[in-house]
């Protein structure tokens, strides 16, 4: 299937409508050369006069609708620089000193985290660009959604509807941008990540938010799944009815009776 910007813009608007998101769905494009920077995208250091952490750029894109491109010289936090392959990972990082003694009890604990840190090969990309999915003027590599619990449930149901499979993710309290992006770029599968301390404190992620990300080529199927649940009355807003012995689906009744339940 050939992707085009217009279809992805439409799907971005549709997923926003179906999930009732509080902030815009985000398109993410990896940059291999400066010529890949989307037309109109702002580079923080060059165009705005200051650096940004990647989580702050994502926050500006999803809250204010901005299109932002960050090369290494625009970045304020080094973890996405390493994770997205914009620089070689130094041995000091791999030895565990990034985490120890501040957020790791021992140097060994810091080393264990650092050596399992998701990362792309160094030198493949020089930067990353983010913009609202519904208005992006480029073909992204992946999308990111900041969701609450009910919205995340809808996305998981849509994934089950697509192929019957669940999502297996590696969760960390650190480097949310890296954990949301790198596994998707490597495996072309959906990923769930938890906003890290920096994303919450400086990127303004709220307490109830989680990050759902995925390869752009699966966005259309995901929207189809969300639309299916909306059509059968199981989309958002979700009705809440505390009924005892509520009406079961036929398959639930049949299987329940097969295993000896009184339904």
ChimeraX commands (.cxc) that place a marker at each C-alpha (Angstrom):
marker #1 position 0.00,0.00,0.00 radius 0.5
marker #1 position 1.37,3.38,-1.06 radius 0.5
marker #1 position 1.06,6.01,1.65 radius 0.5
marker #1 position 0.34,9.64,0.84 radius 0.5
marker #1 position 0.27,12.73,3.02 radius 0.5
marker #1 position -3.38,13.56,2.35 radius 0.5
marker #1 position -4.62,10.14,3.49 radius 0.5
marker #1 position -2.45,10.27,6.61 radius 0.5
marker #1 position -3.74,13.75,7.44 radius 0.5
marker #1 position -7.29,12.43,7.16 radius 0.5
marker #1 position -6.49,9.41,9.33 radius 0.5
marker #1 position -4.90,11.70,11.90 radius 0.5
marker #1 position -8.10,13.70,12.14 radius 0.5
marker #1 position -10.20,10.53,12.31 radius 0.5
marker #1 position -8.18,8.93,15.11 radius 0.5
marker #1 position -8.42,12.20,17.05 radius 0.5
marker #1 position -12.22,12.19,16.61 radius 0.5
marker #1 position -12.67,8.53,17.52 radius 0.5
marker #1 position -10.46,8.67,20.62 radius 0.5
marker #1 position -11.49,12.18,21.77 radius 0.5
marker #1 position -7.85,12.99,22.48 radius 0.5
marker #1 position -6.86,16.00,24.55 radius 0.5
marker #1 position -3.85,16.79,22.35 radius 0.5
marker #1 position -3.03,16.26,18.67 radius 0.5
marker #1 position -1.80,12.90,17.35 radius 0.5
marker #1 position 1.83,13.36,16.36 radius 0.5
marker #1 position 3.70,12.43,13.16 radius 0.5
marker #1 position 7.40,11.63,13.57 radius 0.5
marker #1 position 9.90,11.63,10.72 radius 0.5
marker #1 position 13.53,10.56,11.03 radius 0.5
marker #1 position 15.98,12.75,9.14 radius 0.5
marker #1 position 18.96,11.33,7.26 radius 0.5
marker #1 position 20.14,14.63,5.78 radius 0.5
marker #1 position 19.33,18.32,6.16 radius 0.5
marker #1 position 17.34,18.25,2.94 radius 0.5
marker #1 position 14.85,15.95,4.74 radius 0.5
marker #1 position 13.77,18.76,7.10 radius 0.5
marker #1 position 10.10,19.44,6.25 radius 0.5
marker #1 position 9.23,22.77,4.67 radius 0.5
marker #1 position 8.21,25.22,7.36 radius 0.5
marker #1 position 9.56,23.20,10.29 radius 0.5
marker #1 position 11.35,25.30,12.90 radius 0.5
marker #1 position 14.81,24.35,14.16 radius 0.5
marker #1 position 14.99,25.53,17.78 radius 0.5
marker #1 position 18.62,26.66,17.96 radius 0.5
marker #1 position 18.65,28.17,14.47 radius 0.5
marker #1 position 15.16,29.68,14.24 radius 0.5
marker #1 position 14.00,30.19,17.82 radius 0.5
marker #1 position 17.22,31.02,19.62 radius 0.5
marker #1 position 17.10,28.22,22.20 radius 0.5
marker #1 position 17.48,24.46,22.55 radius 0.5
marker #1 position 14.67,22.00,23.29 radius 0.5
marker #1 position 14.49,18.56,24.79 radius 0.5
marker #1 position 12.70,16.21,22.41 radius 0.5
marker #1 position 9.80,15.81,24.85 radius 0.5
marker #1 position 9.37,19.60,24.82 radius 0.5
marker #1 position 9.27,19.66,21.01 radius 0.5
marker #1 position 6.67,16.88,21.04 radius 0.5
marker #1 position 4.68,18.84,23.62 radius 0.5
marker #1 position 4.70,21.95,21.45 radius 0.5
marker #1 position 3.61,19.91,18.44 radius 0.5
marker #1 position 0.78,18.10,20.21 radius 0.5
marker #1 position -0.45,21.09,22.22 radius 0.5
marker #1 position 0.21,24.06,19.93 radius 0.5
marker #1 position 0.27,22.44,16.50 radius 0.5
marker #1 position 3.87,23.36,15.73 radius 0.5
marker #1 position 6.14,21.63,13.21 radius 0.5
marker #1 position 9.63,21.27,14.72 radius 0.5
marker #1 position 12.82,19.67,13.43 radius 0.5
marker #1 position 15.69,18.86,15.78 radius 0.5
marker #1 position 19.23,18.06,14.77 radius 0.5
marker #1 position 21.85,17.27,17.39 radius 0.5
marker #1 position 22.68,20.96,17.72 radius 0.5
marker #1 position 19.04,21.71,18.64 radius 0.5
marker #1 position 18.79,19.07,21.38 radius 0.5
marker #1 position 19.01,19.86,25.11 radius 0.5
marker #1 position 18.68,16.29,26.44 radius 0.5
marker #1 position 21.27,13.77,25.28 radius 0.5
marker #1 position 19.25,10.54,25.70 radius 0.5
marker #1 position 17.29,10.83,22.42 radius 0.5
marker #1 position 20.54,11.88,20.69 radius 0.5
marker #1 position 22.01,8.51,21.68 radius 0.5
marker #1 position 18.81,6.51,21.35 radius 0.5
marker #1 position 18.01,7.79,17.86 radius 0.5
marker #1 position 21.55,7.21,16.63 radius 0.5
marker #1 position 22.69,10.82,16.25 radius 0.5
marker #1 position 25.93,10.09,18.16 radius 0.5
marker #1 position 28.03,7.18,19.33 radius 0.5
marker #1 position 27.19,6.01,22.85 radius 0.5
marker #1 position 30.13,6.83,25.15 radius 0.5
marker #1 position 31.60,4.19,27.42 radius 0.5
marker #1 position 30.90,6.39,30.44 radius 0.5
marker #1 position 27.17,6.01,29.70 radius 0.5
marker #1 position 27.44,2.26,29.24 radius 0.5
marker #1 position 29.29,1.91,32.53 radius 0.5
marker #1 position 26.19,3.17,34.32 radius 0.5
marker #1 position 27.15,6.67,35.38 radius 0.5
marker #1 position 24.14,8.27,33.69 radius 0.5
marker #1 position 21.92,6.69,36.35 radius 0.5
marker #1 position 24.31,6.18,39.29 radius 0.5
marker #1 position 24.26,7.55,41.91 radius 0.5
marker #1 position 21.18,9.67,41.26 radius 0.5
marker #1 position 18.53,7.19,40.09 radius 0.5
marker #1 position 20.31,3.84,40.49 radius 0.5
marker #1 position 21.19,2.32,43.86 radius 0.5
marker #1 position 24.43,0.83,42.59 radius 0.5
marker #1 position 26.73,1.34,39.63 radius 0.5
marker #1 position 25.85,-2.19,38.55 radius 0.5
marker #1 position 22.15,-1.22,38.45 radius 0.5
marker #1 position 23.03,1.84,36.38 radius 0.5
marker #1 position 25.10,-0.33,34.04 radius 0.5
marker #1 position 22.28,-2.85,33.62 radius 0.5
marker #1 position 19.88,-0.10,32.57 radius 0.5
marker #1 position 22.36,1.58,30.24 radius 0.5
marker #1 position 23.29,-1.62,28.44 radius 0.5
marker #1 position 19.64,-2.45,27.74 radius 0.5
marker #1 position 18.90,1.11,26.58 radius 0.5
marker #1 position 17.04,0.97,23.22 radius 0.5
marker #1 position 19.08,2.61,20.49 radius 0.5
marker #1 position 19.57,2.78,16.76 radius 0.5
marker #1 position 22.91,2.42,15.04 radius 0.5
marker #1 position 24.97,5.58,15.25 radius 0.5
marker #1 position 25.22,7.65,12.10 radius 0.5
marker #1 position 22.02,6.50,10.41 radius 0.5
marker #1 position 20.06,9.66,11.27 radius 0.5
marker #1 position 21.03,13.27,11.90 radius 0.5
marker #1 position 17.73,14.41,13.40 radius 0.5
marker #1 position 14.00,14.01,13.92 radius 0.5
marker #1 position 10.97,16.08,12.96 radius 0.5
marker #1 position 7.58,16.20,14.69 radius 0.5
marker #1 position 4.25,17.78,13.75 radius 0.5
marker #1 position 0.52,17.15,14.24 radius 0.5
marker #1 position -0.50,14.16,12.15 radius 0.5
marker #1 position -3.55,15.93,10.71 radius 0.5
marker #1 position -1.48,18.83,9.33 radius 0.5
marker #1 position 1.97,17.31,8.69 radius 0.5
marker #1 position 3.33,18.06,5.21 radius 0.5
marker #1 position 5.64,15.03,5.19 radius 0.5
marker #1 position 5.44,11.24,5.20 radius 0.5
marker #1 position 6.29,10.17,8.78 radius 0.5
marker #1 position 7.96,6.99,9.94 radius 0.5
marker #1 position 5.73,6.60,12.99 radius 0.5
marker #1 position 2.95,8.20,14.97 radius 0.5
marker #1 position 2.57,8.93,18.68 radius 0.5
marker #1 position -0.61,9.36,20.73 radius 0.5
marker #1 position -0.80,10.60,24.31 radius 0.5
marker #1 position -3.78,8.76,25.81 radius 0.5
marker #1 position -5.67,8.22,29.02 radius 0.5
marker #1 position -6.66,4.76,30.25 radius 0.5
marker #1 position -9.96,4.52,28.33 radius 0.5
marker #1 position -8.33,5.66,25.10 radius 0.5
marker #1 position -5.53,3.15,25.55 radius 0.5
marker #1 position -8.13,0.39,26.03 radius 0.5
marker #1 position -9.73,1.35,22.72 radius 0.5
marker #1 position -6.36,1.15,20.98 radius 0.5
marker #1 position -5.62,-2.26,22.48 radius 0.5
marker #1 position -9.06,-3.50,21.38 radius 0.5
marker #1 position -8.38,-2.20,17.86 radius 0.5
marker #1 position -5.04,-4.03,17.81 radius 0.5
marker #1 position -6.77,-7.26,18.91 radius 0.5
marker #1 position -9.39,-6.72,16.19 radius 0.5
marker #1 position -6.67,-6.33,13.56 radius 0.5
marker #1 position -4.82,-9.59,14.12 radius 0.5
marker #1 position -5.75,-11.10,17.49 radius 0.5
marker #1 position -2.38,-10.17,18.98 radius 0.5
marker #1 position -1.58,-8.27,22.15 radius 0.5
marker #1 position 1.20,-5.70,22.56 radius 0.5
marker #1 position 4.40,-6.56,24.38 radius 0.5
marker #1 position 6.36,-3.50,25.49 radius 0.5
marker #1 position 9.43,-2.73,27.56 radius 0.5
marker #1 position 8.48,-0.05,30.10 radius 0.5
marker #1 position 10.87,2.33,31.81 radius 0.5
marker #1 position 10.58,5.40,34.01 radius 0.5
marker #1 position 13.35,7.00,31.94 radius 0.5
marker #1 position 13.70,8.33,28.37 radius 0.5
marker #1 position 10.07,8.03,27.29 radius 0.5
marker #1 position 10.77,9.44,23.83 radius 0.5
marker #1 position 13.38,6.74,23.20 radius 0.5
marker #1 position 11.19,3.91,24.48 radius 0.5
marker #1 position 8.25,5.16,22.40 radius 0.5
marker #1 position 10.21,5.55,19.16 radius 0.5
marker #1 position 13.15,3.18,18.90 radius 0.5
marker #1 position 11.28,-0.17,19.24 radius 0.5
marker #1 position 8.78,0.99,16.60 radius 0.5
marker #1 position 11.57,1.95,14.21 radius 0.5
marker #1 position 13.34,-1.36,14.81 radius 0.5
marker #1 position 10.42,-3.80,14.80 radius 0.5
marker #1 position 7.63,-1.93,12.96 radius 0.5
marker #1 position 5.18,-2.89,15.70 radius 0.5
marker #1 position 3.00,-0.95,18.14 radius 0.5
marker #1 position 4.57,0.18,21.41 radius 0.5
marker #1 position 3.35,1.54,24.73 radius 0.5
marker #1 position 5.56,3.82,26.82 radius 0.5
marker #1 position 5.16,5.69,30.09 radius 0.5
marker #1 position 6.02,9.40,30.20 radius 0.5
marker #1 position 9.29,9.79,32.08 radius 0.5
marker #1 position 10.15,12.31,34.78 radius 0.5
marker #1 position 11.41,14.78,32.18 radius 0.5
marker #1 position 8.35,14.39,29.97 radius 0.5
marker #1 position 6.08,15.03,32.94 radius 0.5
marker #1 position 8.07,17.86,34.51 radius 0.5
marker #1 position 9.31,19.63,31.39 radius 0.5
marker #1 position 7.19,18.26,28.54 radius 0.5
marker #1 position 3.99,18.76,30.57 radius 0.5
marker #1 position 2.69,15.18,30.22 radius 0.5
marker #1 position -0.20,14.81,32.66 radius 0.5
marker #1 position -0.59,12.19,35.35 radius 0.5
marker #1 position -3.13,10.08,33.47 radius 0.5
marker #1 position -1.29,10.02,30.12 radius 0.5
marker #1 position 0.49,7.11,28.48 radius 0.5
marker #1 position 2.11,7.01,25.05 radius 0.5
marker #1 position 0.89,4.72,22.27 radius 0.5
marker #1 position 3.09,4.68,19.18 radius 0.5
marker #1 position 3.25,2.67,16.01 radius 0.5
marker #1 position 4.61,2.43,12.48 radius 0.5
marker #1 position 2.81,4.73,10.10 radius 0.5
marker #1 position 1.93,1.90,7.72 radius 0.5
marker #1 position -0.40,0.39,10.37 radius 0.5
marker #1 position -2.30,3.60,11.09 radius 0.5
marker #1 position -5.06,2.93,8.57 radius 0.5
marker #1 position -5.82,-0.51,10.01 radius 0.5
marker #1 position -5.82,0.94,13.52 radius 0.5
marker #1 position -8.35,3.59,12.51 radius 0.5
marker #1 position -10.50,0.85,10.92 radius 0.5
marker #1 position -10.44,-1.06,14.21 radius 0.5
marker #1 position -11.42,2.01,16.22 radius 0.5
marker #1 position -14.22,2.72,13.75 radius 0.5
marker #1 position -15.50,-0.86,14.14 radius 0.5
marker #1 position -15.86,-0.52,17.90 radius 0.5
marker #1 position -17.57,2.85,17.47 radius 0.5
marker #1 position -20.06,1.27,15.05 radius 0.5
marker #1 position -20.98,-1.58,17.43 radius 0.5
marker #1 position -21.52,0.81,20.33 radius 0.5
marker #1 position -18.28,0.11,22.18 radius 0.5
marker #1 position -16.34,3.24,21.30 radius 0.5
marker #1 position -15.96,6.48,23.21 radius 0.5
marker #1 position -17.60,7.96,25.16 radius 0.5
marker #1 position -17.95,4.70,27.03 radius 0.5
marker #1 position -21.32,4.11,28.77 radius 0.5
marker #1 position -21.05,3.00,32.40 radius 0.5
marker #1 position -23.81,0.71,33.68 radius 0.5
marker #1 position -23.35,-1.23,36.93 radius 0.5
marker #1 position -25.81,-4.04,36.19 radius 0.5
marker #1 position -25.80,-7.46,37.82 radius 0.5
marker #1 position -26.31,-10.44,35.51 radius 0.5
marker #1 position -26.07,-8.15,32.50 radius 0.5
marker #1 position -26.82,-9.48,29.01 radius 0.5
marker #1 position -23.95,-11.57,27.68 radius 0.5
marker #1 position -22.92,-12.03,24.09 radius 0.5
marker #1 position -23.93,-15.35,22.57 radius 0.5
marker #1 position -20.34,-16.60,22.50 radius 0.5
marker #1 position -19.91,-15.77,26.20 radius 0.5
marker #1 position -23.05,-17.75,27.05 radius 0.5
marker #1 position -22.04,-20.70,24.90 radius 0.5
marker #1 position -18.50,-20.97,26.25 radius 0.5
marker #1 position -19.63,-20.33,29.82 radius 0.5
marker #1 position -22.08,-23.25,29.61 radius 0.5
marker #1 position -19.38,-25.44,28.04 radius 0.5
marker #1 position -17.29,-25.06,31.19 radius 0.5
marker #1 position -20.17,-25.53,33.62 radius 0.5
marker #1 position -21.10,-21.95,34.47 radius 0.5
marker #1 position -24.69,-20.99,35.27 radius 0.5
marker #1 position -25.20,-18.29,32.63 radius 0.5
marker link #1:1,2 radius 0.2
marker link #1:2,3 radius 0.2
marker link #1:3,4 radius 0.2
marker link #1:4,5 radius 0.2
marker link #1:5,6 radius 0.2
marker link #1:6,7 radius 0.2
marker link #1:7,8 radius 0.2
marker link #1:8,9 radius 0.2
marker link #1:9,10 radius 0.2
marker link #1:10,11 radius 0.2
marker link #1:11,12 radius 0.2
marker link #1:12,13 radius 0.2
marker link #1:13,14 radius 0.2
marker link #1:14,15 radius 0.2
marker link #1:15,16 radius 0.2
marker link #1:16,17 radius 0.2
marker link #1:17,18 radius 0.2
marker link #1:18,19 radius 0.2
marker link #1:19,20 radius 0.2
marker link #1:20,21 radius 0.2
marker link #1:21,22 radius 0.2
marker link #1:22,23 radius 0.2
marker link #1:23,24 radius 0.2
marker link #1:24,25 radius 0.2
marker link #1:25,26 radius 0.2
marker link #1:26,27 radius 0.2
marker link #1:27,28 radius 0.2
marker link #1:28,29 radius 0.2
marker link #1:29,30 radius 0.2
marker link #1:30,31 radius 0.2
marker link #1:31,32 radius 0.2
marker link #1:32,33 radius 0.2
marker link #1:33,34 radius 0.2
marker link #1:34,35 radius 0.2
marker link #1:35,36 radius 0.2
marker link #1:36,37 radius 0.2
marker link #1:37,38 radius 0.2
marker link #1:38,39 radius 0.2
marker link #1:39,40 radius 0.2
marker link #1:40,41 radius 0.2
marker link #1:41,42 radius 0.2
marker link #1:42,43 radius 0.2
marker link #1:43,44 radius 0.2
marker link #1:44,45 radius 0.2
marker link #1:45,46 radius 0.2
marker link #1:46,47 radius 0.2
marker link #1:47,48 radius 0.2
marker link #1:48,49 radius 0.2
marker link #1:49,50 radius 0.2
marker link #1:50,51 radius 0.2
marker link #1:51,52 radius 0.2
marker link #1:52,53 radius 0.2
marker link #1:53,54 radius 0.2
marker link #1:54,55 radius 0.2
marker link #1:55,56 radius 0.2
marker link #1:56,57 radius 0.2
marker link #1:57,58 radius 0.2
marker link #1:58,59 radius 0.2
marker link #1:59,60 radius 0.2
marker link #1:60,61 radius 0.2
marker link #1:61,62 radius 0.2
marker link #1:62,63 radius 0.2
marker link #1:63,64 radius 0.2
marker link #1:64,65 radius 0.2
marker link #1:65,66 radius 0.2
marker link #1:66,67 radius 0.2
marker link #1:67,68 radius 0.2
marker link #1:68,69 radius 0.2
marker link #1:69,70 radius 0.2
marker link #1:70,71 radius 0.2
marker link #1:71,72 radius 0.2
marker link #1:72,73 radius 0.2
marker link #1:73,74 radius 0.2
marker link #1:74,75 radius 0.2
marker link #1:75,76 radius 0.2
marker link #1:76,77 radius 0.2
marker link #1:77,78 radius 0.2
marker link #1:78,79 radius 0.2
marker link #1:79,80 radius 0.2
marker link #1:80,81 radius 0.2
marker link #1:81,82 radius 0.2
marker link #1:82,83 radius 0.2
marker link #1:83,84 radius 0.2
marker link #1:84,85 radius 0.2
marker link #1:85,86 radius 0.2
marker link #1:86,87 radius 0.2
marker link #1:87,88 radius 0.2
marker link #1:88,89 radius 0.2
marker link #1:89,90 radius 0.2
marker link #1:90,91 radius 0.2
marker link #1:91,92 radius 0.2
marker link #1:92,93 radius 0.2
marker link #1:93,94 radius 0.2
marker link #1:94,95 radius 0.2
marker link #1:95,96 radius 0.2
marker link #1:96,97 radius 0.2
marker link #1:97,98 radius 0.2
marker link #1:98,99 radius 0.2
marker link #1:99,100 radius 0.2
marker link #1:100,101 radius 0.2
marker link #1:101,102 radius 0.2
marker link #1:102,103 radius 0.2
marker link #1:103,104 radius 0.2
marker link #1:104,105 radius 0.2
marker link #1:105,106 radius 0.2
marker link #1:106,107 radius 0.2
marker link #1:107,108 radius 0.2
marker link #1:108,109 radius 0.2
marker link #1:109,110 radius 0.2
marker link #1:110,111 radius 0.2
marker link #1:111,112 radius 0.2
marker link #1:112,113 radius 0.2
marker link #1:113,114 radius 0.2
marker link #1:114,115 radius 0.2
marker link #1:115,116 radius 0.2
marker link #1:116,117 radius 0.2
marker link #1:117,118 radius 0.2
marker link #1:118,119 radius 0.2
marker link #1:119,120 radius 0.2
marker link #1:120,121 radius 0.2
marker link #1:121,122 radius 0.2
marker link #1:122,123 radius 0.2
marker link #1:123,124 radius 0.2
marker link #1:124,125 radius 0.2
marker link #1:125,126 radius 0.2
marker link #1:126,127 radius 0.2
marker link #1:127,128 radius 0.2
marker link #1:128,129 radius 0.2
marker link #1:129,130 radius 0.2
marker link #1:130,131 radius 0.2
marker link #1:131,132 radius 0.2
marker link #1:132,133 radius 0.2
marker link #1:133,134 radius 0.2
marker link #1:134,135 radius 0.2
marker link #1:135,136 radius 0.2
marker link #1:136,137 radius 0.2
marker link #1:137,138 radius 0.2
marker link #1:138,139 radius 0.2
marker link #1:139,140 radius 0.2
marker link #1:140,141 radius 0.2
marker link #1:141,142 radius 0.2
marker link #1:142,143 radius 0.2
marker link #1:143,144 radius 0.2
marker link #1:144,145 radius 0.2
marker link #1:145,146 radius 0.2
marker link #1:146,147 radius 0.2
marker link #1:147,148 radius 0.2
marker link #1:148,149 radius 0.2
marker link #1:149,150 radius 0.2
marker link #1:150,151 radius 0.2
marker link #1:151,152 radius 0.2
marker link #1:152,153 radius 0.2
marker link #1:153,154 radius 0.2
marker link #1:154,155 radius 0.2
marker link #1:155,156 radius 0.2
marker link #1:156,157 radius 0.2
marker link #1:157,158 radius 0.2
marker link #1:158,159 radius 0.2
marker link #1:159,160 radius 0.2
marker link #1:160,161 radius 0.2
marker link #1:161,162 radius 0.2
marker link #1:162,163 radius 0.2
marker link #1:163,164 radius 0.2
marker link #1:164,165 radius 0.2
marker link #1:165,166 radius 0.2
marker link #1:166,167 radius 0.2
marker link #1:167,168 radius 0.2
marker link #1:168,169 radius 0.2
marker link #1:169,170 radius 0.2
marker link #1:170,171 radius 0.2
marker link #1:171,172 radius 0.2
marker link #1:172,173 radius 0.2
marker link #1:173,174 radius 0.2
marker link #1:174,175 radius 0.2
marker link #1:175,176 radius 0.2
marker link #1:176,177 radius 0.2
marker link #1:177,178 radius 0.2
marker link #1:178,179 radius 0.2
marker link #1:179,180 radius 0.2
marker link #1:180,181 radius 0.2
marker link #1:181,182 radius 0.2
marker link #1:182,183 radius 0.2
marker link #1:183,184 radius 0.2
marker link #1:184,185 radius 0.2
marker link #1:185,186 radius 0.2
marker link #1:186,187 radius 0.2
marker link #1:187,188 radius 0.2
marker link #1:188,189 radius 0.2
marker link #1:189,190 radius 0.2
marker link #1:190,191 radius 0.2
marker link #1:191,192 radius 0.2
marker link #1:192,193 radius 0.2
marker link #1:193,194 radius 0.2
marker link #1:194,195 radius 0.2
marker link #1:195,196 radius 0.2
marker link #1:196,197 radius 0.2
marker link #1:197,198 radius 0.2
marker link #1:198,199 radius 0.2
marker link #1:199,200 radius 0.2
marker link #1:200,201 radius 0.2
marker link #1:201,202 radius 0.2
marker link #1:202,203 radius 0.2
marker link #1:203,204 radius 0.2
marker link #1:204,205 radius 0.2
marker link #1:205,206 radius 0.2
marker link #1:206,207 radius 0.2
marker link #1:207,208 radius 0.2
marker link #1:208,209 radius 0.2
marker link #1:209,210 radius 0.2
marker link #1:210,211 radius 0.2
marker link #1:211,212 radius 0.2
marker link #1:212,213 radius 0.2
marker link #1:213,214 radius 0.2
marker link #1:214,215 radius 0.2
marker link #1:215,216 radius 0.2
marker link #1:216,217 radius 0.2
marker link #1:217,218 radius 0.2
marker link #1:218,219 radius 0.2
marker link #1:219,220 radius 0.2
marker link #1:220,221 radius 0.2
marker link #1:221,222 radius 0.2
marker link #1:222,223 radius 0.2
marker link #1:223,224 radius 0.2
marker link #1:224,225 radius 0.2
marker link #1:225,226 radius 0.2
marker link #1:226,227 radius 0.2
marker link #1:227,228 radius 0.2
marker link #1:228,229 radius 0.2
marker link #1:229,230 radius 0.2
marker link #1:230,231 radius 0.2
marker link #1:231,232 radius 0.2
marker link #1:232,233 radius 0.2
marker link #1:233,234 radius 0.2
marker link #1:234,235 radius 0.2
marker link #1:235,236 radius 0.2
marker link #1:236,237 radius 0.2
marker link #1:237,238 radius 0.2
marker link #1:238,239 radius 0.2
marker link #1:239,240 radius 0.2
marker link #1:240,241 radius 0.2
marker link #1:241,242 radius 0.2
marker link #1:242,243 radius 0.2
marker link #1:243,244 radius 0.2
marker link #1:244,245 radius 0.2
marker link #1:245,246 radius 0.2
marker link #1:246,247 radius 0.2
marker link #1:247,248 radius 0.2
marker link #1:248,249 radius 0.2
marker link #1:249,250 radius 0.2
marker link #1:250,251 radius 0.2
marker link #1:251,252 radius 0.2
marker link #1:252,253 radius 0.2
marker link #1:253,254 radius 0.2
marker link #1:254,255 radius 0.2
marker link #1:255,256 radius 0.2
marker link #1:256,257 radius 0.2
marker link #1:257,258 radius 0.2
marker link #1:258,259 radius 0.2
marker link #1:259,260 radius 0.2
marker link #1:260,261 radius 0.2
marker link #1:261,262 radius 0.2
marker link #1:262,263 radius 0.2
view
